[in-house]
């Protein structure tokens, strides 16, 4: 199935797929950085997806009051260092 076919099926069923632009931008940045560092496109995609998932999980933990703002910022910084340096 192509992406075009998948989108058409979603439209036929009135399903909306929306992702915040900042999330897409960050994932693209991580992906591009990984490729530039010599990782294969598949590995780069996996690393970018991991980054977004971990960042979202940490943000959700903060939103639920499970971690402090300092912990949130520290985890985000550590994640960026892990994947972007």
C-alpha positions in Angstrom: 0.0 0.0 0.0 1.3 3.4 -0.9 1.1 6.5 1.3 -1.3 8.0 -1.2 -3.6 5.0 -0.9 -3.4 5.1 2.9 -4.4 8.8 3.0 -7.3 8.1 0.6 -8.6 5.3 2.8 -8.4 7.7 5.8 -10.3 10.4 3.9 -13.0 7.9 2.9 -13.5 6.9 6.5 -13.4 10.6 7.7 -10.4 9.9 9.9 -8.1 12.7 10.6 -4.4 12.3 11.1 -2.9 15.4 12.6 0.5 15.9 14.2 1.7 19.1 15.7 4.2 20.9 13.4 6.8 21.3 16.1 6.8 17.5 16.7 7.3 16.8 13.0 10.0 19.5 12.8 11.9 18.0 15.8 11.7 14.5 14.4 13.0 15.7 11.0 15.9 17.4 12.8 16.8 14.3 14.7 16.5 12.2 11.6 18.7 14.6 9.5 21.3 14.8 12.3 21.5 11.0 12.4 21.9 10.6 8.7 24.6 13.3 8.6 26.4 11.3 11.4 26.5 8.3 9.1 23.6 6.2 10.3 21.5 4.4 7.8 18.1 6.0 7.0 16.2 3.1 8.8 18.3 3.5 11.9 17.9 7.2 11.8 14.1 6.9 11.6 14.1 4.5 14.5 16.3 6.9 16.6 14.1 9.9 15.6 10.9 7.9 16.6 12.6 6.9 19.9 13.5 10.6 20.6 9.9 11.8 20.0 8.4 8.9 22.1 10.7 9.4 25.0 10.2 13.2 24.9 6.4 12.8 24.8 6.5 10.3 27.7 8.6 12.6 29.8 6.3 15.5 29.0 3.3 13.5 29.9 4.9 12.5 33.2 5.4 16.1 34.0 1.8 17.0 32.9 0.5 14.4 35.3 2.6 15.7 38.2 4.9 12.7 38.4 8.1 14.6 37.9 9.2 18.2 38.6 10.0 20.8 35.9 13.7 20.4 36.8 13.5 16.7 36.2 11.6 17.3 32.9 14.3 19.7 31.7 17.1 17.4 32.8 15.6 14.4 31.0 15.0 16.4 27.8 18.6 17.6 27.9 20.0 14.1 28.5 17.9 12.7 25.7 19.1 15.4 23.3 22.7 14.8 24.3 22.3 11.1 23.8 20.9 11.3 20.3 22.2 14.6 18.9 25.9 14.7 20.1 
